[in-house]
Amino acid sequence: MNTSTEELIQATMTDLTMSGSGFATLPDGRQIFLPGSVVKGSGANIGDVLSCKVVPNYEDRRSENVPWRAFFV
């Protein structure tokens, strides 16, 4: 996947935390972290297919399964 923030990445919202942040899952099983402000601003709900602009996840939060963080949905 290109790391360009101009590319829209399609993912399905699969998780919503009690704090309001969430996760969207890519077809290959990796996930995109969705900060609470992004979830709230987009009105996203579990099951929605989202078009996300992403950047690499914070280094201390990045893992093989959650390499990306959305800044726009």
Secondary structure, DSSP 4 states (H G I P E B T S, - for coil): ----TTS-EEEEEEEE-TTS-EEEE-TTS-EEEE-HHHHHHHT--TT-EEEEEEEEPPTTT--SS--EEEEE-
